[in-house]
């Protein structure tokens, strides 16, 4: 079984943090699926309490 690592190029830390957050929040097991990420985003959006 091969292990693959995503290696980000040298990018300022404040730019890589959202990328890292996106991958950790929306990865399913060992892979990242944009369609699954979109689905999870919609679920989180529905659960948000409206601010007044």
Secondary structure, DSSP 8 states (H G I E B T S, - for coil): ---------S--HHHHHHHHHHHHHHEETTEE-HHHHHHHHHHHHHH-----
